[in-house]
Amino acid sequence: MCRLFLSLAILNCCAIATAASPSFTRDIRPILLRQCQGCHQPASKASDLDLTNYQGFAKGGRRGATAPILVKYITGESQPRMPIGGPPLTPDQIQLFKDWIAAGANDDTPGVAEPTGPGSYLQPPVITALAYSPDGQYIAVSGNREVLIHKADGSAIVARLQGNAERILSIAFNKDTLLIGGGTPARSGEVQFWDTGTWKQIRAVQTTEDTVFGASISPDSTRIAVGGADNTVRIIEAATGKELFKIGNHENWVLGTLFTLDSKRVISVSRDRAAKLTDAATGAFLENVNLLRGELAAIARHPSKEIIVIGGDERHAYIYQVDRGRNIRIADDANQIRKLDRESGSIFALAWSPDGKTIAVAGGGPEVNLYDAESGKLTASCKGHSAGIYVVAFSPDSKRIATGGFDGQIRLYDASNGILAKTFSPVPLNVITQGGTK
């Protein structure tokens, strides 16, 4: 019996010691990544301070060592209170920092290498995001922890944009900014802003505790929308990276977002089967655009009309008017314009050509089907993939289609007839030799 009590006492002491000693990896670093990394990372080190890893924390910045002054800034004792532009840390989070610093601010980071430069590839990675620049000169393609900027004809890599997000899941352009959405699973979502004139990072914003999907930029370039695995849509101010509010109308992962032409509303699609229309200024739910069917994964909008196309597990793409012509009724699908042909697999990606004439549908099948947007008739099929086509995009002049997916190859097609024009790997590949790689 004495041994039993002794064992219990030892376990109890260990539990107390563990509770009193916060971990950098478990407790501190996730807070730094979510709420501090946007300003304090290698690409944009405010005050010469990098908080993406323990080494940067220990080194400190322009004001000296981090530990002695950190608590003053996160409590507001020193100004400006950190994090700037975001909500203050909670009392529990502040206490974690106090306890960790009091215990010696020890490093318990596992032996995992941080990204230090452009990665090398033995084989092409799965392509999960792709977009043309507005001037049609470039194609931005997802890689591992980076986005690669290619000349639009695939002849050369112009730039490699590396951030801290492990996964890149969406890319969007406006006139002078490249937007990248993704993150690190089960840790944080990240939205990166890059200057398209210099290919330098402007800022990175951490939001949610998982990756984000379907990033979009409002037509007036003032707001950003992203979907999340926490069933929310986050609205972010483009000029500052400040999260304005989150929208919690969905009941499952939100995989796609876009704004209406006037930038006043945002439409989001989710695994909960709904395409929801929301006020982009307040986050107020307005209505469901569609009649609920299968899970939704993709959305695209007509370039000059409030008309959208949505698709997902049901394998049919549906075209809808955003605004109803009459009051909503139960099981009402009156604003549906057209149902396109059934695809050979679930729909993962949709695109509407900039001239408004063609809709591209891609997914689990081995082809990208092109439909006349007015009549809904199939006009061509872009073949060459084996399966798993996750991204599709039209060039700004509507003459080319770029696709990518599971096999890691970019394919360029003639949008008028679906004929394959070029196939290329978006990443530089190392060649395996007897002595290693080169």
Backbone hydrogen bonds in HBPLUS format (Angstrom, degrees):
<---DONOR---> <-ACCEPTOR-->    atom                        ^
c    i                          cat <-CA-CA->   ^        H-A-AA   ^      H-
h    n   atom  resd res      DA  || num        DHA   H-A  angle D-A-AA Bond
n    s   type  num  typ     dist DA aas  dist angle  dist       angle   num
A0004-LEU N   A0001-MET O   3.04 MM   3  5.02 115.8  2.47  93.5 109.2     1
A0005-PHE N   A0001-MET O   2.99 MM   4  6.39 161.0  2.03 157.3 160.7     2
A0006-LEU N   A0002-CYS O   2.85 MM   4  6.09 155.8  1.91 148.9 156.5     3
A0007-SER N   A0003-ARG O   2.87 MM   4  6.10 156.2  1.93 148.1 154.0     4
A0008-LEU N   A0004-LEU O   2.94 MM   4  6.22 162.2  1.97 151.7 156.6     5
A0009-ALA N   A0005-PHE O   2.86 MM   4  6.05 153.7  1.93 145.0 152.7     6
A0010-ILE N   A0006-LEU O   2.95 MM   4  6.22 156.0  2.01 147.7 153.7     7
A0011-LEU N   A0007-SER O   2.95 MM   4  6.22 165.6  1.97 153.8 157.3     8
A0012-ASN N   A0008-LEU O   2.89 MM   4  6.05 155.8  1.95 147.5 154.4     9
A0013-CYS N   A0009-ALA O   2.93 MM   4  6.17 155.9  1.99 147.0 153.2    10
A0014-CYS N   A0010-ILE O   2.92 MM   4  6.19 155.3  1.99 149.3 156.4    11
A0015-ALA N   A0011-LEU O   2.92 MM   4  6.16 153.5  1.99 146.3 153.6    12
A0016-ILE N   A0012-ASN O   2.95 MM   4  6.23 156.0  2.01 147.4 153.6    13
A0017-ALA N   A0013-CYS O   2.86 MM   4  6.10 159.6  1.90 148.3 154.3    14
A0018-THR N   A0014-CYS O   2.86 MM   4  6.07 157.4  1.91 148.8 154.8    15
A0019-ALA N   A0015-ALA O   2.94 MM   4  6.12 162.1  1.97 148.0 152.8    16
A0020-ALA N   A0016-ILE O   2.96 MM   4  6.12 144.2  2.09 144.0 153.6    17
A0021-SER N   A0018-THR O   3.20 MM   3  5.25 156.3  2.26 102.1 109.3    18
A0027-ASP N   A0023-SER O   2.85 MM   4  5.32 154.2  1.91 134.2 143.0    19
A0028-ILE N   A0023-SER O   3.15 MM   5  6.55 155.0  2.21 145.2 152.3    20
A0029-ARG N   A0024-PHE O   2.66 MM   5  5.60 176.2  1.66 162.9 162.4    21
A0031-ILE N   A0028-ILE O   3.08 MM   3  5.50 125.7  2.39 108.9 122.1    22
A0032-LEU N   A0028-ILE O   3.10 MM   4  6.45 160.7  2.13 153.8 159.8    23
A0033-LEU N   A0029-ARG O   2.84 MM   4  6.05 160.2  1.87 161.1 166.2    24
A0034-ARG N   A0030-PRO O   3.05 MM   4  6.13 157.3  2.10 140.4 146.2    25
A0035-GLN N   A0031-ILE O   2.92 MM   4  5.90 167.2  1.93 155.4 158.9    26
A0036-CYS N   A0032-LEU O   2.89 MM   4  4.81 145.3  2.01 129.0 134.5    27
A0037-GLN N   A0032-LEU O   2.84 MM   5  5.96 133.1  2.06 163.3 167.4    28
A0039-CYS N   A0036-CYS O   3.27 MM   3  6.17 147.5  2.38 124.4 128.8    29
A0040-HIS N   A0036-CYS O   3.16 MM   4  6.15 155.0  2.23 146.9 153.2    30
A0046-ALA N   A0039-CYS O   2.89 MM   7  5.57 169.9  1.90 153.7 156.2    31
A0051-LEU N   A0040-HIS O   2.94 MM  11  5.45 170.3  1.95 125.8 127.8    32
A0044-SER N   A0041-GLN O   3.00 MM   3  5.48 142.3  2.14 115.6 126.3    33
A0048-ASP N   A0045-LYS O   3.00 MM   3  4.80 144.5  2.13 129.3 121.3    34
A0049-LEU N   A0046-ALA O   3.13 MM   3  5.91 155.6  2.19 121.0 125.5    35
A0062-ARG N   A0047-SER O   2.72 MM  15  5.23 169.9  1.73 153.1 153.6    36
A0057-PHE N   A0053-ASN O   3.19 MM   4  6.50 157.1  2.24 146.5 153.3    37
A0058-ALA N   A0054-TYR O   2.79 MM   4  6.03 167.0  1.81 161.0 163.4    38
A0059-LYS N   A0055-GLN O   2.97 MM   4  6.10 151.4  2.06 143.5 151.4    39
A0060-GLY N   A0056-GLY O   3.17 MM   4  6.32 151.8  2.26 144.4 150.3    40
A0061-GLY N   A0064-GLY O   3.05 MM   3  5.29 148.8  2.15 145.5 139.7    41
A0064-GLY N   A0061-GLY O   3.01 MM   3  5.29 162.7  2.04 113.6 117.1    42
A0069-ILE N   A0066-THR O   3.13 MM   3  5.79 140.6  2.29 119.2 129.2    43
A0070-LEU N   A0066-THR O   2.92 MM   4  5.67 137.4  2.11 161.8 173.2    44
A0073-TYR N   A0069-ILE O   3.31 MM   4  6.67 151.2  2.39 152.4 159.8    45
A0073-TYR N   A0070-LEU O   3.03 MM   3  5.39 122.9  2.36 105.1 118.9    46
A0074-ILE N   A0070-LEU O   3.03 MM   4  6.36 159.3  2.08 158.9 165.3    47
A0075-THR N   A0071-VAL O   3.03 MM   4  5.99 136.3  2.23 142.6 151.8    48
A0077-GLU N   A0072-LYS O   2.88 MM   5  4.83 114.6  2.32 147.5 157.6    49
A0078-SER N   A0072-LYS O   2.95 MM   6  5.23 161.2  1.99 122.4 120.3    50
A0082-MET N   A0073-TYR O   2.95 MM   9  5.53 165.6  1.97 128.1 132.3    51
A0086-GLY N   A0083-PRO O   3.45 MM   3  5.64 164.7  2.47 120.2 120.3    52
A0093-GLN N   A0090-THR O   3.06 MM   3  5.15 116.2  2.48  99.4 114.7    53
A0094-ILE N   A0090-THR O   2.97 MM   4  6.27 162.3  2.00 160.0 165.0    54
A0095-GLN N   A0091-PRO O   2.95 MM   4  6.13 153.8  2.02 144.3 151.6    55
A0096-LEU N   A0092-ASP O   3.02 MM   4  6.30 146.6  2.14 141.9 150.4    56
A0097-PHE N   A0093-GLN O   3.21 MM   4  6.60 156.2  2.27 148.9 153.5    57
A0098-LYS N   A0094-ILE O   3.00 MM   4  6.34 160.5  2.04 150.6 156.2    58
A0099-ASP N   A0095-GLN O   2.85 MM   4  6.04 167.1  1.86 155.8 158.7    59
A0100-TRP N   A0096-LEU O   2.88 MM   4  6.01 159.7  1.92 149.2 155.3    60
A0101-ILE N   A0097-PHE O   2.96 MM   4  6.06 165.7  1.98 151.7 155.4    61
A0102-ALA N   A0098-LYS O   2.90 MM   4  6.02 158.9  1.94 146.8 153.5    62
A0103-ALA N   A0099-ASP O   2.95 MM   4  6.10 138.6  2.13 139.8 150.2    63
A0105-ALA N   A0100-TRP O   2.80 MM   5  5.20 153.1  1.87 151.4 144.8    64
A0104-GLY N   A0101-ILE O   3.01 MM   3  5.19 159.6  2.06 107.5 113.1    65
A0112-VAL N   A0110-PRO O   2.75 MM   2  5.66 135.4  1.94 111.1  96.8    66
A0430-ASN N   A0121-TYR O   2.72 MM 309  5.90 169.0  1.73 169.8 172.8    67
A0127-ILE N   A0405-GLY O   2.96 MM 278  4.68 169.2  1.97 132.0 131.1    68
A0142-SER N   A0129-ALA O   3.06 MM  13  5.23 154.4  2.13 149.3 143.9    69
A0131-ALA N   A0140-ALA O   3.00 MM   9  5.32 144.6  2.13 144.4 152.1    70
A0140-ALA N   A0131-ALA O   2.80 MM   9  5.32 168.5  1.81 165.2 165.9    71
A0133-SER N   A0138-TYR O   3.00 MM   5  5.35 158.5  2.05 141.3 141.9    72
A0136-GLY N   A0133-SER O   2.89 MM   3  5.23 159.6  1.93 116.2 123.0    73
A0152-ALA N   A0137-GLN O   2.84 MM  15  5.26 146.8  1.95 137.1 131.7    74
A0139-ILE N   A0150-HIS O   2.90 MM  11  5.17 151.2  1.98 137.8 145.6    75
A0150-HIS N   A0139-ILE O   2.85 MM  11  5.17 176.7  1.85 154.6 155.8    76
A0141-VAL N   A0148-LEU O   2.94 MM   7  5.27 160.0  1.98 147.4 154.0    77
A0148-LEU N   A0141-VAL O   2.82 MM   7  5.27 158.7  1.86 160.2 160.6    78
A0143-GLY N   A0146-GLU O   2.75 MM   3  5.08 144.3  1.88 165.8 153.6    79
A0147-VAL N   A0161-LEU O   2.89 MM  14  5.09 148.6  1.99 134.1 143.9    80
A0161-LEU N   A0147-VAL O   2.80 MM  14  5.09 174.1  1.80 160.5 159.0    81
A0149-ILE N   A0159-ALA O   2.79 MM  10  5.05 178.1  1.79 157.0 157.3    82
A0158-VAL N   A0149-ILE O   2.62 MM   9  5.39 159.6  1.66 156.8 163.8    83
A0159-ALA N   A0149-ILE O   3.41 MM  10  5.05 155.4  2.47 127.0 131.3    84
A0151-LYS N   A0156-ALA O   2.94 MM   5  5.66 158.7  1.98 162.4 167.4    85
A0154-GLY N   A0151-LYS O   2.78 MM   3  5.35 164.5  1.80 126.4 130.0    86
A0167-ARG N   A0183-GLY O   2.94 MM  16  5.49 161.8  1.97 154.5 160.6    87
A0183-GLY N   A0167-ARG O   3.02 MM  16  5.49 147.0  2.14 150.5 154.3    88
A0169-LEU N   A0181-GLY O   2.83 MM  12  5.80 156.2  1.88 148.0 155.9    89
A0170-SER N   A0181-GLY O   3.10 MM  11  5.00 134.7  2.31 147.5 141.3    90
A0181-GLY N   A0170-SER O   2.88 MM  11  5.00 170.5  1.89 144.0 145.1    91
A0172-ALA N   A0179-LEU O   2.90 MM   7  5.02 155.2  1.96 143.3 148.0    92
A0179-LEU N   A0172-ALA O   2.68 MM   7  5.02 174.0  1.68 169.2 168.2    93
A0174-ASN N   A0177-THR O   3.00 MM   3  5.45 147.4  2.11 156.1 161.6    94
A0196-THR N   A0176-ASP O   3.18 MM  20  5.28 173.8  2.19 123.6 125.5    95
A0178-LEU N   A0194-TRP O   2.86 MM  16  5.01 160.5  1.90 143.6 149.9    96
A0194-TRP N   A0178-LEU O   2.93 MM  16  5.01 153.4  2.00 147.4 154.1    97
A0180-ILE N   A0192-GLN O   2.99 MM  12  5.00 159.6  2.03 143.1 147.3    98
A0192-GLN N   A0180-ILE O   2.81 MM  12  5.00 161.0  1.85 147.7 153.5    99
A0182-GLY N   A0190-GLU O   3.02 MM   8  5.42 145.2  2.14 157.2 164.5   100
A0190-GLU N   A0182-GLY O   3.06 MM   8  5.42 163.5  2.09 113.0 116.4   101
A0212-VAL N   A0182-GLY O   2.99 MM  30  5.01 156.7  2.05 122.1 128.3   102
A0184-THR N   A0188-SER O   2.81 MM   4  5.42 157.1  1.86 163.4 171.1   103
A0187-ARG N   A0184-THR O   2.98 MM   3  5.48 146.2  2.09 145.6 143.5   104
A0188-SER N   A0184-THR O   3.09 MM   4  5.42 157.8  2.14 144.7 151.7   105
A0189-GLY N   A0207-THR O   3.06 MM  18  5.06 131.8  2.30 127.8 141.3   106
A0207-THR N   A0189-GLY O   2.93 MM  18  5.06 157.5  1.98 127.1 133.9   107
A0191-VAL N   A0205-VAL O   2.84 MM  14  5.09 154.7  1.90 145.5 154.2   108
A0205-VAL N   A0191-VAL O   2.77 MM  14  5.09 162.9  1.80 145.9 151.8   109
A0193-PHE N   A0203-ARG O   2.88 MM  10  5.37 166.5  1.90 167.5 164.5   110
A0202-ILE N   A0193-PHE O   2.68 MM   9  5.36 162.8  1.71 144.2 150.0   111
A0195-ASP N   A0200-LYS O   2.83 MM   5  5.43 169.5  1.84 161.8 159.5   112
A0199-TRP N   A0195-ASP O   2.66 MM   4  5.16 137.2  1.84 146.3 159.2   113
A0213-PHE N   A0227-GLY O   2.81 MM  14  4.93 159.3  1.85 130.6 137.7   114
A0227-GLY N   A0213-PHE O   2.79 MM  14  4.93 172.5  1.79 154.5 153.1   115
A0216-SER N   A0225-ALA O   2.91 MM   9  5.33 147.5  2.02 151.3 159.1   116
A0225-ALA N   A0216-SER O   2.98 MM   9  5.33 159.7  2.02 147.7 152.6   117
A0218-SER N   A0223-ARG O   2.96 MM   5  5.46 168.9  1.98 158.3 158.2   118
A0221-SER N   A0218-SER O   2.75 MM   3  5.05 160.3  1.78 119.6 124.7   119
A0238-ALA N   A0222-THR O   2.92 MM  16  5.17 168.9  1.93 129.8 130.9   120
A0224-ILE N   A0236-ILE O   2.79 MM  12  4.94 150.4  1.87 147.8 155.4   121
A0236-ILE N   A0224-ILE O   2.85 MM  12  4.94 162.3  1.88 141.7 147.7   122
A0226-VAL N   A0234-ARG O   3.11 MM   8  5.41 147.1  2.22 144.5 153.9   123
A0234-ARG N   A0226-VAL O   2.89 MM   8  5.41 158.4  1.93 155.8 162.0   124
A0228-GLY N   A0232-THR O   2.92 MM   4  5.35 128.8  2.19 164.6 166.4   125
A0231-ASN N   A0228-GLY O   3.27 MM   3  5.59 142.2  2.42 111.5 111.6   126
A0254-VAL N   A0228-GLY O   3.09 MM  26  5.34 168.3  2.10 142.3 144.5   127
A0233-VAL N   A0247-ILE O   2.94 MM  14  4.96 148.0  2.05 134.7 145.0   128
A0247-ILE N   A0233-VAL O   2.68 MM  14  4.96 158.2  1.73 149.5 157.3   129
A0235-ILE N   A0245-PHE O   2.98 MM  10  5.62 175.4  1.98 176.5 176.1   130
A0244-LEU N   A0235-ILE O   2.76 MM   9  5.63 148.5  1.86 148.0 158.8   131
A0237-GLU N   A0242-LYS O   2.77 MM   5  5.27 170.0  1.78 158.6 157.8   132
A0241-GLY N   A0237-GLU O   2.75 MM   4  5.24 148.6  1.84 154.0 161.9   133
A0271-ARG N   A0253-TRP O   2.95 MM  18  5.59 155.5  2.01 157.6 165.6   134
A0255-LEU N   A0269-VAL O   3.00 MM  14  6.09 136.3  2.20 143.3 156.6   135
A0269-VAL N   A0256-GLY O   2.93 MM  13  5.23 156.8  1.98 139.9 145.5   136
A0258-LEU N   A0267-ILE O   2.95 MM   9  5.44 136.6  2.14 150.2 161.3   137
A0267-ILE N   A0258-LEU O   2.73 MM   9  5.44 169.5  1.74 170.1 173.8   138
A0260-THR N   A0265-ARG O   2.93 MM   5  5.50 157.9  1.98 146.2 147.9   139
A0263-SER N   A0260-THR O   2.92 MM   3  5.24 162.4  1.95 117.1 122.1   140
A0280-ALA N   A0264-LYS O   2.85 MM  16  5.28 158.2  1.90 130.2 133.3   141
A0266-VAL N   A0278-THR O   2.87 MM  12  5.31 158.2  1.91 149.8 157.2   142
A0278-THR N   A0266-VAL O   2.91 MM  12  5.31 156.9  1.97 153.3 160.9   143
A0268-SER N   A0276-LYS O   3.06 MM   8  5.38 151.8  2.14 141.8 150.2   144
A0276-LYS N   A0268-SER O   2.87 MM   8  5.38 148.3  1.98 157.1 157.9   145
A0273-ARG N   A0270-SER O   3.09 MM   3  5.73 152.0  2.17 118.9 120.6   146
A0296-LEU N   A0270-SER O   3.03 MM  26  5.22 155.8  2.09 137.0 134.3   147
A0289-VAL N   A0275-ALA O   2.77 MM  14  5.53 174.0  1.78 175.9 176.9   148
A0277-LEU N   A0287-GLU O   2.84 MM  10  5.41 170.7  1.85 168.6 171.8   149
A0286-LEU N   A0277-LEU O   2.87 MM   9  5.50 158.9  1.91 157.9 156.2   150
A0287-GLU N   A0277-LEU O   3.38 MM  10  5.41 154.9  2.45 132.8 138.6   151
A0279-ASP N   A0284-ALA O   2.88 MM   5  5.21 170.8  1.89 154.8 156.0   152
A0283-GLY N   A0279-ASP O   2.76 MM   4  5.12 148.2  1.86 143.0 151.8   153
A0313-ASP N   A0295-GLU O   2.85 MM  18  5.37 150.0  1.94 149.1 159.2   154
A0297-ALA N   A0311-GLY O   2.94 MM  14  6.22 171.6  1.95 145.1 146.8   155
A0298-ALA N   A0311-GLY O   3.17 MM  13  5.48 154.3  2.24 159.4 156.2   156
A0311-GLY N   A0298-ALA O   3.24 MM  13  5.48 148.6  2.34 141.8 140.4   157
A0300-ALA N   A0309-VAL O   2.99 MM   9  5.40 146.5  2.11 151.6 159.7   158
A0309-VAL N   A0300-ALA O   2.89 MM   9  5.40 155.4  1.95 151.6 155.3   159
A0302-HIS N   A0307-ILE O   2.87 MM   5  5.50 167.7  1.89 163.2 164.5   160
A0307-ILE N   A0305-LYS O   2.81 MM   2  5.43 137.3  1.99 103.3  90.2   161
A0322-VAL N   A0306-GLU O   3.00 MM  16  5.58 169.2  2.01 149.4 146.4   162
A0308-ILE N   A0320-TYR O   2.87 MM  12  5.37 156.8  1.93 154.9 161.3   163
A0320-TYR N   A0308-ILE O   2.83 MM  12  5.37 161.6  1.86 152.7 159.0   164
A0310-ILE N   A0318-TYR O   2.94 MM   8  5.44 153.9  2.01 148.3 155.5   165
A0318-TYR N   A0310-ILE O   2.92 MM   8  5.44 158.4  1.96 154.5 160.9   166
A0315-ARG N   A0312-GLY O   3.23 MM   3  5.94 165.8  2.25 121.8 125.8   167
A0347-ILE N   A0312-GLY O   2.93 MM  35  4.51 171.9  1.93 127.7 125.7   168
A0343-GLU N   A0315-ARG O   2.87 MM  28  5.09 159.3  1.92 135.1 141.9   169
A0340-LEU N   A0317-ALA O   2.83 MM  23  5.32 175.3  1.83 172.0 171.4   170
A0319-ILE N   A0338-ARG O   2.80 MM  19  5.13 172.7  1.81 160.1 161.9   171
A0337-ILE N   A0319-ILE O   2.73 MM  18  5.38 163.0  1.75 146.2 151.1   172
A0338-ARG N   A0319-ILE O   3.32 MM  19  5.13 159.4  2.37 128.6 132.2   173
A0321-GLN N   A0335-ASN O   2.91 MM  14  5.32 168.3  1.92 158.6 161.4   174
A0332-ASP N   A0329-ARG O   3.12 MM   3  5.08 136.3  2.32 135.5 125.8   175
A0336-GLN N   A0333-ASP O   3.11 MM   3  5.71 163.1  2.14 120.0 122.3   176
A0364-GLY N   A0346-SER O   2.81 MM  18  5.26 154.1  1.88 150.7 159.5   177
A0348-PHE N   A0362-ALA O   2.93 MM  14  6.02 150.4  2.02 129.5 139.2   178
A0349-ALA N   A0362-ALA O   3.14 MM  13  5.13 169.3  2.15 135.0 132.4   179
A0362-ALA N   A0349-ALA O   2.98 MM  13  5.13 164.8  2.01 159.0 155.2   180
A0351-ALA N   A0360-ALA O   3.09 MM   9  5.14 146.5  2.21 142.4 144.9   181
A0360-ALA N   A0351-ALA O   2.83 MM   9  5.14 167.9  1.84 154.6 158.9   182
A0353-SER N   A0358-THR O   2.88 MM   5  5.34 173.0  1.88 161.6 163.9   183
A0356-GLY N   A0353-SER O   2.81 MM   3  5.24 160.6  1.85 119.6 125.5   184
A0373-ALA N   A0357-LYS O   2.88 MM  16  5.29 175.5  1.89 134.5 135.3   185
A0359-ILE N   A0371-TYR O   2.95 MM  12  5.18 158.4  2.00 145.6 152.5   186
A0371-TYR N   A0359-ILE O   2.88 MM  12  5.18 160.7  1.91 150.2 156.8   187
A0361-VAL N   A0369-ASN O   2.93 MM   8  5.32 156.3  1.98 152.2 159.9   188
A0369-ASN N   A0361-VAL O   3.05 MM   8  5.32 145.9  2.17 157.6 154.1   189
A0389-ILE N   A0363-GLY O   2.83 MM  26  4.91 171.6  1.84 150.0 147.1   190
A0368-VAL N   A0382-CYS O   3.00 MM  14  4.93 156.3  2.06 133.7 140.9   191
A0382-CYS N   A0368-VAL O   2.74 MM  14  4.93 171.4  1.74 148.2 150.8   192
A0370-LEU N   A0380-ALA O   2.82 MM  10  5.19 168.2  1.83 163.9 160.0   193
A0379-THR N   A0370-LEU O   2.77 MM   9  5.65 169.4  1.79 151.4 155.2   194
A0372-ASP N   A0377-LYS O   2.81 MM   5  5.36 163.5  1.84 156.6 158.7   195
A0376-GLY N   A0372-ASP O   2.69 MM   4  5.10 147.8  1.79 147.5 156.6   196
A0406-PHE N   A0388-GLY O   2.75 MM  18  5.13 161.6  1.78 156.5 162.7   197
A0390-TYR N   A0404-GLY O   2.96 MM  14  6.18 129.5  2.22 131.4 146.2   198
A0391-VAL N   A0404-GLY O   3.15 MM  13  5.39 154.7  2.21 156.2 150.9   199
A0404-GLY N   A0391-VAL O   3.20 MM  13  5.39 147.1  2.32 142.5 140.1   200
A0393-ALA N   A0402-ALA O   2.91 MM   9  5.28 146.7  2.02 151.0 159.0   201
A0402-ALA N   A0393-ALA O   2.81 MM   9  5.28 165.8  1.83 159.8 164.1   202
A0395-SER N   A0400-ARG O   2.96 MM   5  5.24 155.7  2.02 140.6 141.6   203
A0398-SER N   A0395-SER O   2.84 MM   3  5.13 162.6  1.87 119.7 124.3   204
A0415-ALA N   A0399-LYS O   2.91 MM  16  5.19 172.3  1.91 135.7 135.3   205
A0401-ILE N   A0413-TYR O   3.03 MM  12  5.12 147.5  2.14 137.0 142.5   206
A0413-TYR N   A0401-ILE O   2.87 MM  12  5.12 158.6  1.91 147.9 155.1   207
A0403-THR N   A0411-ARG O   2.98 MM   8  5.33 148.6  2.08 145.4 155.2   208
A0411-ARG N   A0403-THR O   3.10 MM   8  5.33 158.7  2.15 140.3 146.1   209
A0408-GLY N   A0405-GLY O   3.18 MM   3  5.75 163.0  2.21 117.4 122.6   210
A0410-ILE N   A0424-PHE O   2.84 MM  14  5.39 170.6  1.85 167.8 165.2   211
A0424-PHE N   A0410-ILE O   2.95 MM  14  5.39 155.7  2.01 149.9 157.6   212
A0412-LEU N   A0422-LYS O   2.83 MM  10  5.17 166.5  1.84 156.3 159.9   213
A0421-ALA N   A0412-LEU O   2.71 MM   9  5.49 165.7  1.73 155.8 159.0   214
A0422-LYS N   A0412-LEU O   3.27 MM  10  5.17 151.9  2.35 137.9 139.1   215
A0414-ASP N   A0419-ILE O   2.89 MM   5  5.33 159.0  1.93 148.1 154.1   216
A0417-ASN N   A0414-ASP O   3.34 MM   3  5.87 145.1  2.48 110.0 117.7   217
A0418-GLY N   A0414-ASP O   2.73 MM   4  5.22 143.7  1.86 161.3 167.2   218
A0438-LYS N   A0431-VAL O   2.93 MM   7  5.32 137.6  2.11 134.9 148.2   219
A0433-THR N   A0436-GLY O   2.59 MM   3  5.13 170.9  1.59 159.4 161.9   220
A0436-GLY N   A0433-THR O   3.16 MM   3  5.13 161.2  2.20 103.0 108.8   221
